[in-house]
Amino acid sequence: MSKKGEIKTILGIDTSCDETSVAIVEKTRILANVISSQVELHRKYGGVVPMIAKREHEANLPLVIAEAFTRACNSEGKKISWKDIDAIAVTYGPGLAIALEVGIKEAKALAEKYDKPLIAVNHMEGHLLSSLGLNSKGKGNIAYEDLKFPVMGLLVSGGHTELILMRQFGDYEILGRTVDDAIGEAYDKVARMLGLGYPGGKVLTEFAKKGDSEKYTLPIPMSKDPTLNFSYSGLKTALFYLLREKEKQAIKLSKQDIYDYAASFEKSACAAIEVKLKRALKQYQPNALLVGGGVAASVKLRRIIRSTAKKFNVKTYFPVSSALYTDNGAMIAIAGYFQAQRQDFADADLDRNPNLELS
């Protein structure tokens, strides 16, 4: 453990949905980040089944913790052990209630067993700060010491689409959020309409690369709305009606048709982000833009975000590795590190908060 009072090396646990993940992080340097995905188990149901998720978390979490210690080495190349861990950070919301409780229960037990402070982390703060993660060699896209506030955050995931103003670590204001479907949720639902299976967001993105984005005219949701809020339900519905017209005419979709629908949808979905991001950057003039969430793995969306921010002389930072876009323990440990610097620790009666918001 670090010298008395210093919290530096943190074990992070995330069981918020269908990935069991544990990481060991030294400040923001990721020593190990182990993710056990359940996607194949849930695929045949077309979505995450909470009871299956809980069962798998309970079975896999001890194994994933052990694997994290197997992989983690400090800057001197020595293996990390429990005596080197300064605190335990765990996601307590938002997420699936019965999935969250698995991680919380284990984190509490470990904190008591090894006499470590417990840190309750907001899952969305983890995504927000994921761009600050450094790889095991200490390389990344930006060091947190170089971050100058205020900073803007953009979260694009299966459950959230949010623009956030960061005045300091732990001081956040939601500038805009989705009023219905999140962008990732819309990707998955449209993929299902096109027969691409579950989860289909990544497949849809790949199909879109082969399509003509000008083939079908789809709305850019809330583009004329003066707020910074998002909406994706209407875009999804517009595509549904296009597909229904084909069905009424008994026209079977060709592979190219699917490519074109995917490309047309993605064009409008990304344009909605561009419109709101431009407005937010102009209004708040941040010093940097941090982007997190699974949909940010889209090359097209990253290109649009980067070029939009560049017009306002704002540099954009994305996670250093693909593993940091999805749910992972490393982002929880990173967020936990900054909470520890504020002496923001949890009590033994910590409970899940599935509808937790960032504030």
Secondary structure in CASP SS format (residue, H / E / C, confidence):
PFRMAT SS
TARGET T0000
AUTHOR 0000-0000-0000
METHOD secondary structure of the structure
MODEL  1
M C 1.00
S C 1.00
K C 1.00
K C 1.00
G C 1.00
E C 1.00
I C 1.00
K C 1.00
T E 1.00
I E 1.00
L E 1.00
G E 1.00
I E 1.00
D E 1.00
T C 1.00
S C 1.00
C C 1.00
D C 1.00
E E 1.00
T E 1.00
S E 1.00
V E 1.00
A E 1.00
I E 1.00
V E 1.00
E E 1.00
K C 1.00
T C 1.00
R E 1.00
I E 1.00
L E 1.00
A E 1.00
N E 1.00
V E 1.00
I E 1.00
S E 1.00
S E 1.00
Q C 1.00
V H 1.00
E H 1.00
L H 1.00
H H 1.00
R H 1.00
K C 1.00
Y C 1.00
G C 1.00
G C 1.00
V C 1.00
V C 1.00
P H 1.00
M H 1.00
I H 1.00
A H 1.00
K H 1.00
R H 1.00
E H 1.00
H H 1.00
E H 1.00
A H 1.00
N H 1.00
L H 1.00
P H 1.00
L H 1.00
V H 1.00
I H 1.00
A H 1.00
E H 1.00
A H 1.00
F H 1.00
T H 1.00
R H 1.00
A C 1.00
C E 1.00
N C 1.00
S C 1.00
E C 1.00
G C 1.00
K C 1.00
K E 1.00
I C 1.00
S C 1.00
W H 1.00
K H 1.00
D H 1.00
I C 1.00
D C 1.00
A E 1.00
I E 1.00
A E 1.00
V E 1.00
T E 1.00
Y E 1.00
G E 1.00
P C 1.00
G C 1.00
L C 1.00
A H 1.00
I H 1.00
A H 1.00
L H 1.00
E H 1.00
V H 1.00
G H 1.00
I H 1.00
K H 1.00
E H 1.00
A H 1.00
K H 1.00
A H 1.00
L H 1.00
A H 1.00
E H 1.00
K H 1.00
Y H 1.00
D C 1.00
K C 1.00
P C 1.00
L E 1.00
I E 1.00
A E 1.00
V E 1.00
N E 1.00
H H 1.00
M H 1.00
E H 1.00
G H 1.00
H H 1.00
L H 1.00
L H 1.00
S H 1.00
S H 1.00
L H 1.00
G C 1.00
L E 1.00
N C 1.00
S C 1.00
K C 1.00
G C 1.00
K C 1.00
G C 1.00
N C 1.00
I C 1.00
A C 1.00
Y H 1.00
E H 1.00
D H 1.00
L C 1.00
K C 1.00
F C 1.00
P C 1.00
V E 1.00
M E 1.00
G E 1.00
L E 1.00
L E 1.00
V E 1.00
S C 1.00
G C 1.00
G C 1.00
H C 1.00
T E 1.00
E E 1.00
L E 1.00
I E 1.00
L E 1.00
M E 1.00
R E 1.00
Q E 1.00
F C 1.00
G C 1.00
D E 1.00
Y E 1.00
E E 1.00
I E 1.00
L E 1.00
G E 1.00
R E 1.00
T E 1.00
V C 1.00
D C 1.00
D C 1.00
A C 1.00
I H 1.00
G H 1.00
E H 1.00
A H 1.00
Y H 1.00
D H 1.00
K H 1.00
V H 1.00
A H 1.00
R H 1.00
M H 1.00
L C 1.00
G C 1.00
L C 1.00
G C 1.00
Y C 1.00
P C 1.00
G C 1.00
G H 1.00
K H 1.00
V H 1.00
L H 1.00
T H 1.00
E H 1.00
F H 1.00
A H 1.00
K C 1.00
K C 1.00
G C 1.00
D C 1.00
S C 1.00
E C 1.00
K C 1.00
Y C 1.00
T C 1.00
L C 1.00
P C 1.00
I C 1.00
P C 1.00
M C 1.00
S C 1.00
K C 1.00
D C 1.00
P C 1.00
T C 1.00
L C 1.00
N C 1.00
F E 1.00
S C 1.00
Y C 1.00
S H 1.00
G H 1.00
L H 1.00
K H 1.00
T H 1.00
A H 1.00
L H 1.00
F H 1.00
Y H 1.00
L H 1.00
L H 1.00
R H 1.00
E H 1.00
K H 1.00
E H 1.00
K H 1.00
Q C 1.00
A C 1.00
I C 1.00
K C 1.00
L C 1.00
S C 1.00
K H 1.00
Q H 1.00
D H 1.00
I H 1.00
Y H 1.00
D H 1.00
Y H 1.00
A H 1.00
A H 1.00
S H 1.00
F H 1.00
E H 1.00
K H 1.00
S H 1.00
A H 1.00
C H 1.00
A H 1.00
A H 1.00
I H 1.00
E H 1.00
V H 1.00
K H 1.00
L H 1.00
K H 1.00
R H 1.00
A H 1.00
L H 1.00
K H 1.00
Q H 1.00
Y H 1.00
Q C 1.00
P C 1.00
N C 1.00
A E 1.00
L E 1.00
L E 1.00
V E 1.00
G E 1.00
G C 1.00
G H 1.00
V H 1.00
A H 1.00
A H 1.00
S C 1.00
V H 1.00
K H 1.00
L H 1.00
R H 1.00
R H 1.00
I H 1.00
I H 1.00
R H 1.00
S H 1.00
T H 1.00
A H 1.00
K H 1.00
K C 1.00
F C 1.00
N C 1.00
V C 1.00
K E 1.00
T E 1.00
Y E 1.00
F C 1.00
P C 1.00
V C 1.00
S C 1.00
S H 1.00
A H 1.00
L H 1.00
Y C 1.00
T C 1.00
D C 1.00
N C 1.00
G H 1.00
A H 1.00
M H 1.00
I H 1.00
A H 1.00
I H 1.00
A H 1.00
G H 1.00
Y H 1.00
F H 1.00
Q H 1.00
A H 1.00
Q H 1.00
R C 1.00
Q C 1.00
D C 1.00
F C 1.00
A C 1.00
D C 1.00
A C 1.00
D C 1.00
L C 1.00
D C 1.00
R C 1.00
N C 1.00
P C 1.00
N C 1.00
L C 1.00
E C 1.00
L C 1.00
S C 1.00
END
